[in-house]
Protein backbone atom coordinates (compact mmCIF):
# COMPACT_ATOMS: atom_id res chain seq x y z
CA UNK A 1 0.00 0.00 0.00
CA UNK A 2 1.36 3.42 -0.95
CA UNK A 3 1.92 6.01 1.80
CA UNK A 4 -0.65 8.37 0.25
CA UNK A 5 -3.31 5.64 0.18
CA UNK A 6 -2.45 4.53 3.71
CA UNK A 7 -3.19 7.97 5.14
CA UNK A 8 -6.28 8.65 3.00
CA UNK A 9 -9.37 9.50 5.05
CA UNK A 10 -12.50 8.05 3.47
CA UNK A 11 -15.06 8.04 6.30
CA UNK A 12 -16.83 10.69 8.37
CA UNK A 13 -18.91 10.29 11.51
CA UNK A 14 -21.69 12.82 12.07
CA UNK A 15 -23.33 12.53 15.52
CA UNK A 16 -26.98 13.64 15.30
CA UNK A 17 -28.54 12.04 18.38
CA UNK A 18 -29.12 15.25 20.39
CA UNK A 19 -32.60 16.53 21.26
CA UNK A 20 -32.22 20.09 19.95
CA UNK A 21 -33.90 21.63 23.01
CA UNK A 22 -32.74 25.15 22.09
CA UNK A 23 -35.12 25.06 19.13
CA UNK A 24 -38.25 23.75 20.81
CA UNK A 25 -41.05 23.59 19.85
CA UNK A 26 -39.75 23.35 16.24
CA UNK A 27 -37.71 20.27 17.16
CA UNK A 28 -40.45 18.46 19.07
CA UNK A 29 -41.25 16.28 16.06
CA UNK A 30 -38.26 16.83 13.74
CA UNK A 31 -34.48 16.66 14.18
CA UNK A 32 -32.72 19.99 14.63
CA UNK A 33 -30.31 18.85 11.90
CA UNK A 34 -33.23 18.90 9.44
CA UNK A 35 -34.10 22.54 10.08
CA UNK A 36 -33.67 24.32 6.72
CA UNK A 37 -31.07 26.93 5.87
CA UNK A 38 -32.90 28.55 2.91
CA UNK A 39 -33.76 25.33 0.99
CA UNK A 40 -31.38 22.70 2.41
CA UNK A 41 -31.33 21.14 5.86
CA UNK A 42 -28.32 21.86 8.06
CA UNK A 43 -27.12 18.27 7.86
CA UNK A 44 -26.92 18.38 4.05
CA UNK A 45 -24.45 21.27 4.22
CA UNK A 46 -22.25 19.10 6.45
CA UNK A 47 -22.49 16.08 4.17
CA UNK A 48 -21.68 18.17 1.10
CA UNK A 49 -18.64 19.64 2.88
CA UNK A 50 -17.38 16.15 3.73
CA UNK A 51 -17.92 14.85 0.20
CA UNK A 52 -16.17 17.89 -1.30
CA UNK A 53 -13.24 17.03 0.97
CA UNK A 54 -12.89 13.50 -0.44
CA UNK A 55 -15.07 11.57 2.01
CA UNK A 56 -16.78 8.52 0.50
CA UNK A 57 -18.77 7.14 3.44
CA UNK A 58 -20.90 9.01 5.98
CA UNK A 59 -21.76 7.32 9.28
CA UNK A 60 -24.61 8.94 11.19
CA UNK A 61 -24.96 8.30 14.92
CA UNK A 62 -28.68 8.75 15.44
CA UNK A 63 -31.18 8.54 18.28
CA UNK A 64 -34.90 8.39 18.79
CA UNK A 65 -36.85 10.66 16.45
CA UNK A 66 -34.11 10.99 13.81
CA UNK A 67 -35.73 8.92 11.07
CA UNK A 68 -36.19 12.02 8.90
CA UNK A 69 -32.41 12.18 8.39
CA UNK A 70 -32.37 8.63 7.02
CA UNK A 71 -35.32 9.40 4.76
CA UNK A 72 -33.65 12.58 3.46
CA UNK A 73 -30.57 10.71 2.23
CA UNK A 74 -32.56 7.77 0.88
CA UNK A 75 -34.16 7.41 -2.55
CA UNK A 76 -37.71 8.81 -2.69
CA UNK A 77 -39.40 6.94 -5.53
CA UNK A 78 -42.81 8.55 -5.11
CA UNK A 79 -41.40 12.08 -5.12
CA UNK A 80 -39.19 11.37 -8.13
CA UNK A 81 -42.12 9.92 -10.08
CA UNK A 82 -44.19 13.01 -9.31
CA UNK A 83 -41.40 15.32 -10.50
CA UNK A 84 -41.06 13.29 -13.72
CA UNK A 85 -44.82 13.51 -14.34
CA UNK A 86 -44.74 17.28 -13.82
CA UNK A 87 -41.63 17.62 -16.03
CA UNK A 88 -39.65 19.32 -13.25
CA UNK A 89 -36.30 18.03 -14.41
CA UNK A 90 -34.22 20.56 -12.51
CA UNK A 91 -35.79 19.61 -9.18
CA UNK A 92 -35.56 15.91 -10.04
CA UNK A 93 -31.80 16.22 -10.51
CA UNK A 94 -31.45 18.06 -7.18
CA UNK A 95 -33.42 15.35 -5.34
CA UNK A 96 -31.67 12.42 -7.01
CA UNK A 97 -28.22 13.82 -6.24
CA UNK A 98 -28.84 13.73 -2.47
CA UNK A 99 -28.96 9.93 -2.19
CA UNK A 100 -25.82 9.52 -4.32
CA UNK A 101 -23.57 11.96 -2.45
CA UNK A 102 -21.89 9.15 -0.50
CA UNK A 103 -22.43 5.73 1.02
CA UNK A 104 -24.57 6.22 4.14
CA UNK A 105 -24.60 4.12 7.30
CA UNK A 106 -26.61 4.58 10.49
CA UNK A 107 -25.99 3.45 14.07
CA UNK A 108 -28.02 4.29 17.18
CA UNK A 109 -26.93 5.89 20.43
CA UNK A 110 -29.61 4.43 22.72
CA UNK A 111 -28.82 6.64 25.72
CA UNK A 112 -27.29 10.16 25.50
CA UNK A 113 -24.09 9.63 27.50
CA UNK A 114 -21.90 12.23 25.80
CA UNK A 115 -20.33 13.00 22.43
CA UNK A 116 -17.51 10.49 23.01
CA UNK A 117 -20.06 7.79 23.76
CA UNK A 118 -21.83 8.66 20.50
CA UNK A 119 -18.58 8.17 18.57
CA UNK A 120 -18.01 4.79 20.21
CA UNK A 121 -21.26 3.53 18.69
CA UNK A 122 -19.62 3.87 15.26
CA UNK A 123 -16.14 2.61 16.18
CA UNK A 124 -16.76 -0.86 14.73
CA UNK A 125 -17.29 0.71 11.29
CA UNK A 126 -13.80 2.26 11.29
CA UNK A 127 -10.79 0.06 10.53
CA UNK A 128 -7.99 -0.13 13.09
CA UNK A 129 -5.48 1.52 10.76
CA UNK A 130 -7.62 4.41 9.52
CA UNK A 131 -8.40 7.86 10.83
CA UNK A 132 -11.90 9.30 10.55
CA UNK A 133 -13.36 12.78 10.14
CA UNK A 134 -15.79 13.91 12.86
CA UNK A 135 -18.32 16.68 12.16
CA UNK A 136 -20.76 17.84 14.81
CA UNK A 137 -24.07 19.15 13.59
CA UNK A 138 -23.84 22.81 14.60
CA UNK A 139 -20.77 23.85 12.60
CA UNK A 140 -21.10 25.03 9.00
CA UNK A 141 -18.17 26.72 7.25
CA UNK A 142 -18.34 28.91 4.17
CA UNK A 143 -14.84 28.70 2.72
CA UNK A 144 -12.98 28.45 -0.58
CA UNK A 145 -11.34 25.20 0.58
CA UNK A 146 -13.82 23.03 2.52
CA UNK A 147 -13.08 23.11 6.24
CA UNK A 148 -12.89 19.32 6.39
CA UNK A 149 -10.35 19.33 3.57
CA UNK A 150 -8.21 21.73 5.57
CA UNK A 151 -8.25 19.32 8.52
CA UNK A 152 -7.37 16.41 6.26
CA UNK A 153 -4.40 18.33 4.83
CA UNK A 154 -3.07 18.85 8.35
CA UNK A 155 -3.62 15.18 9.21
CA UNK A 156 -1.78 14.09 6.07
CA UNK A 157 1.20 16.05 7.32
CA UNK A 158 1.28 15.07 11.00
CA UNK A 159 -0.59 11.71 11.08
CA UNK A 160 -2.10 12.54 14.48
CA UNK A 161 -5.53 13.63 15.78
CA UNK A 162 -6.55 17.13 14.61
CA UNK A 163 -8.89 19.70 16.16
CA UNK A 164 -10.56 22.32 13.95
CA UNK A 165 -10.05 25.78 15.45
CA UNK A 166 -11.29 29.34 15.06
CA UNK A 167 -10.49 32.63 16.75
CA UNK A 168 -13.22 34.26 18.85
CA UNK A 169 -13.45 37.42 20.91
CA UNK A 170 -11.97 36.94 24.38
CA UNK A 171 -15.37 37.75 25.87
CA UNK A 172 -16.75 34.64 24.12
CA UNK A 173 -14.19 32.02 25.23
CA UNK A 174 -16.26 30.83 28.20
CA UNK A 175 -18.60 29.07 25.75
CA UNK A 176 -15.89 26.84 24.25
CA UNK A 177 -12.96 24.52 24.69
CA UNK A 178 -9.90 26.80 24.42
CA UNK A 179 -6.53 25.65 23.08
CA UNK A 180 -3.15 26.26 24.65
CA UNK A 181 -0.48 25.39 22.14
CA UNK A 182 2.55 26.22 20.08
CA UNK A 183 2.27 27.49 16.52
CA UNK A 184 4.04 25.22 14.04
CA UNK A 185 3.29 27.06 10.77
CA UNK A 186 0.52 27.97 8.33
CA UNK A 187 -2.26 27.77 10.87
CA UNK A 188 -1.07 24.48 12.40
CA UNK A 189 -0.72 24.32 16.17
CA UNK A 190 0.83 21.65 18.40
CA UNK A 191 -1.69 21.42 21.25
CA UNK A 192 -0.36 21.43 24.82
CA UNK A 193 -3.66 21.54 26.70
CA UNK A 194 -7.39 22.21 26.32
CA UNK A 195 -9.20 24.38 28.83
CA UNK A 196 -12.97 23.88 28.89
CA UNK A 197 -15.06 27.07 29.14
CA UNK A 198 -12.54 29.22 31.00
CA UNK A 199 -13.19 32.71 32.31
CA UNK A 200 -11.97 35.28 29.77
CA UNK A 201 -9.12 36.41 32.01
CA UNK A 202 -7.98 32.80 32.52
CA UNK A 203 -8.12 31.62 28.90
CA UNK A 204 -4.70 30.64 27.49
CA UNK A 205 -5.68 31.91 24.01
CA UNK A 206 -8.70 32.84 21.91
CA UNK A 207 -8.44 29.75 19.67
CA UNK A 208 -11.44 27.49 20.26
CA UNK A 209 -12.65 24.11 19.05
CA UNK A 210 -15.49 24.48 16.55
CA UNK A 211 -16.85 20.93 16.28
CA UNK A 212 -14.74 19.43 13.49
CA UNK A 213 -12.04 16.84 14.20
CA UNK A 214 -9.98 14.00 12.84
CA UNK A 215 -9.46 11.15 15.28
CA UNK A 216 -7.38 8.00 15.15
CA UNK A 217 -7.75 4.54 16.68
CA UNK A 218 -5.82 5.81 19.74
CA UNK A 219 -8.73 8.14 20.56
CA UNK A 220 -11.32 5.38 20.16
CA UNK A 221 -9.28 3.17 22.51
CA UNK A 222 -9.18 5.90 25.15
CA UNK A 223 -12.92 6.52 24.84
CA UNK A 224 -13.58 2.80 25.26
CA UNK A 225 -11.78 2.76 28.62
CA UNK A 226 -13.60 5.80 30.03
CA UNK A 227 -16.49 5.25 32.42
CA UNK A 228 -17.16 8.96 32.59
CA UNK A 229 -15.16 12.15 32.32
CA UNK A 230 -15.12 15.38 34.29
CA UNK A 231 -18.69 16.20 33.24
CA UNK A 232 -20.13 12.80 34.18
CA UNK A 233 -20.33 11.84 30.50
CA UNK A 234 -17.92 10.24 28.04
CA UNK A 235 -16.58 13.32 26.28
CA UNK A 236 -14.18 13.66 23.37
CA UNK A 237 -12.50 16.61 25.10
CA UNK A 238 -11.64 14.39 28.09
CA UNK A 239 -10.17 11.78 25.75
CA UNK A 240 -7.94 14.47 24.26
CA UNK A 241 -6.80 15.39 27.78
CA UNK A 242 -5.77 11.78 28.41
CA UNK A 243 -4.00 11.66 25.05
CA UNK A 244 -1.94 14.70 26.04
CA UNK A 245 -1.21 13.27 29.49
CA UNK A 246 0.27 10.25 27.72
CA UNK A 247 2.56 12.60 25.77
CA UNK A 248 0.99 11.64 22.47
CA UNK A 249 0.72 14.27 19.71
CA UNK A 250 -2.40 16.36 19.15
CA UNK A 251 -2.63 19.20 16.63
CA UNK A 252 -5.03 22.03 15.86
CA UNK A 253 -5.78 23.64 12.52
CA UNK A 254 -6.93 27.26 12.35
CA UNK A 255 -9.68 27.01 9.75
CA UNK A 256 -9.88 29.56 6.96
CA UNK A 257 -13.32 30.80 5.98
CA UNK A 258 -16.43 32.02 7.79
CA UNK A 259 -17.61 29.94 10.73
CA UNK A 260 -21.41 29.78 10.83
CA UNK A 261 -22.67 28.25 14.07
CA UNK A 262 -26.25 26.93 13.92
CA UNK A 263 -26.45 25.85 17.56
CA UNK A 264 -28.72 28.63 18.84
CA UNK A 265 -31.55 30.77 17.48
CA UNK A 266 -29.56 33.94 16.78
CA UNK A 267 -26.71 32.21 14.97
CA UNK A 268 -29.18 30.04 13.05
CA UNK A 269 -30.88 33.19 11.77
CA UNK A 270 -27.49 34.72 10.96
CA UNK A 271 -26.53 31.63 8.95
CA UNK A 272 -29.85 31.68 7.10
CA UNK A 273 -29.33 35.33 6.12
CA UNK A 274 -25.73 34.60 5.06
CA UNK A 275 -26.71 31.84 2.65
CA UNK A 276 -29.94 33.57 1.67
CA UNK A 277 -27.95 36.56 0.37
CA UNK A 278 -25.82 34.17 -1.73
CA UNK A 279 -28.77 32.19 -3.08
CA UNK A 280 -29.36 32.82 -6.82
CA UNK A 281 -33.15 32.69 -6.49
CA UNK A 282 -33.75 34.91 -3.47
CA UNK A 283 -30.45 36.68 -2.80
CA UNK A 284 -31.22 40.01 -4.46
CA UNK A 285 -34.76 40.15 -3.06
CA UNK A 286 -33.49 39.43 0.44
CA UNK A 287 -30.80 42.08 0.13
CA UNK A 288 -33.34 44.70 -0.93
CA UNK A 289 -35.71 43.66 1.85
CA UNK A 290 -33.02 43.98 4.52
CA UNK A 291 -32.11 47.44 3.21
CA UNK A 292 -35.74 48.51 3.45
CA UNK A 293 -36.11 47.61 7.14
CA UNK A 294 -36.35 50.59 9.52
CA UNK A 295 -33.51 49.44 11.76
N, C-alpha and C positions, 0 to 999 in steps of 0.2 A: 504493500500500500504506500502510495506517495505521501510525503509530508503534508502537502496541501490538502489531500483528500482526508488524511487522518484528522486534521484539525477543523474540517468543515462542519459547521453547525446546520443541521437540517430540520430540527424540531423546536417548537415553541410551546410552552405551557402558559395558558391564560386562565388564572383562577377567577371564577365568576359565581361563587357560591354565596356571596354576601347578601344580606337582606335589603340593602338600599334604603335604610330608615330615614336618611336625610331628605328623601324625595317622596315620602308618604304624603298624600294617599296615592300618588301616581304609580308607585311601585307595589301597591297592595296586591295587584293581580298580574303584574308584568315585571320582568327583570329590569333593574336599573340600566344594565348594559344594552338593553333594547330601546332605551329612550332615544328619539331621533335628534341628530344634529342636522338640521335642514331636511334632507331626504334619505339619510343613512343612519342606522343605529350606531351608537358609540362603538360597539364591539366590532363592527365591520371596518371602521377606521383602523383599529388595532390589527386586525387580520391582514388588511391590505398593506399596512406598514411592514409586517413580518414577511409577507410574500415578496414585497419589493426588495427585501433585504436578503433574499435567497432561501427563506424557510419553505420547506416542502410539506411538513406535517404540523397541524395545529392540534394540541391536546387541551380540551376544555375540562377544568375541574368544576363541576356543577353541583347544585344542591336542589332542594325541593323548590318547585315553582319556576324552574329554569328551562322548561321544555321549549319555550319560544325560541331560544337560541339555537337548539338543535333543528327546529323547523326552518329557521331562517337560512341555515347553511345546507339544507337538504333540497332535493329537487321537488318542485311544486307542479305536478302534472296538470292539475285542474287550472291553476292560474296560467300556465304556459299555453294550454289549449284555448283559453279565453282570449289571450293576447293574440294568438294566431288568427282566431275567428274574427277579431276586430281589426286585424291588419296593423297592429301596433308593434312593428318590427323593432323599433328602437328600444322600447321598454322590454320586449322579449329578450333581446341581447343582454340588457342590464341584469335581468332576473336570472338568466341562464348562467351568466358569468360567476355569480355568487357561489354556486355549489361546486364550481370547478377551480376555485382559487387555490385550494390545497386539499390534502387528505385530512379529514377531520376525525378525531377520536374524542370520546366522552367518558369521564370517570366521575363518580359521585363522592362528595365529602359528606358523609351522613350526619356528622355533628360538627358545628363550627368551633374548632379548637385552635384556630390561629392560621396565619398565612403559610407557615412552615408545614403545618399538618396538612393543609390543602395540597402543597407540592408533593408531599409523601404519597398521596393517593395516586399520583401519576408516575412515581419513580420506576415502577416495573415496566413502563413503556419506553424508558430511556436506557440505552446500552451502557454497560460499565465504562466503556472507553470513550464515551461522547459527552460533550457539554451541551447544554440546552439553554435557549433563550427563555426568559421569564418576563411576561408583560402583565402588569396589574391593570384592572379595567378603568382606572380614573385618569390615565396619563396619555393624552394625544400630543404628538409633536407635529408642527408644520415646519418642514425643513427641506432644503435642497437635497441632501443626502438623508435617507430615512434614519431615524434615531437608532433603530435596531441594527442597521448596517454599521453605524458608527461604533456601537458596542462590539459587534463582531470583528471589526477591524482591530480594535484594541485587544480582544481575546486572541486573535491570530498572531499578534505580536508577543504577548506575555504568557499565553497558555495557562491562565489562572482565572478564578472568578472575577467578574467585573460588575461594578455598580454604576448605573447611569446617574449623572449628577447635573445639577443646575445651580446657578447663583440666585439667592433671594436677598431681599432687604434684611438687615440684621433684626429688625423688629418682628420678622416673620419666622425666625429660626425655631421658635418654641413649638411649631407645628410639625417639625420634621426630624428625621435622623440626620445629624450633622457630621461631616467628615473632618477628621484631623489627619493630614497626610503631607507627603512631600511631592512636589511637582517633578515629574520626570521630563516631559516635553509635550508639546502639541496637544494640550488638554488632558494628558494622561497623568494620573496621580497614584503614587504608592500609598495605600491607606495604612495608617498607624492605629487609628481607633475610630469608633463611631459613638457619638454621644446622642442619645435619644431625647428629643424635645427639651433642649437646654434653655435656661434663661438667656436672653440676648447678651447680657454682660458676661456670661460664662461659656458661650459658644466658641469653639476653637477656630471656626471659620464661618463663612456664609455659603458654603457648598453643601447642598442637601441631596438626599436620595429621592428620586422622582417616581420610582415604581417600575423601573426597567433594569433587568439584571441578566447576566450570564452566570450559570452555576455549573459546577463539575460534580463528579461522583463523590468527591470529598465532602461537599456540602450536604448531599443526600445522606451520607453515612453519619454525619454529625446530627442531622435532624432526626434520624432513626433512633439515636441513643438518648434523645432529650425527652424527659417526662413532661417538663414544662419549663419555660424560661422565666425571666424576671417579671413578666406580666401575668403569669399563670397560664399562658398559652404557649404553644410551640411556634416560635417566631423566627423568621429568616434572619432578622437583625441579631438575635441571640446566637444563632449558628455562626454568623460572621464574627462575632466576638470570640467564640471558642476557636475559630480558625486562626484568628490573630494571636490568641493566647498560645497556640501551638506553633507560633512562628512560621506559619504558612502564608504565602503571598496572597494579597488581595489588592485589586486595583480599582480606581474610579476613572470614568471618562466624562469630562465636561461636554455635555451635548450641545451641538450647534443647532440653532433654529429656535422657534417660538414654542415654549411649553404651554400647553392648554390643558389645565386641570379641570376635569368634569365631576369632581367629587362633592361639590356643594352647589347650591342653587345659583349663587352669583357667578361663579366661574363657569357653570354650565351655560348660563345665558351669554356670558362673554364669548365662550367658544362658539355658540350658535351664531352670534353676530359676526365673529371673525370669518367663519366659513360661509355664512350667508352673503357677506360682501364680496366673496370670491366666486360665488356660484353664478354660472353664465345665464341662468334663467331669471334669478331674482336679485342679483347683486346690485344692479343700477337702481332698481326700484327701492331696495332697502336703503341704499345710500341716500337717495333723495328724501325718503321718509325720515331717516334719522336727522338730516339737516333741517327738516321742517318742524321738528319738535321744539316746543318752547322751553328749553332747558335753562 
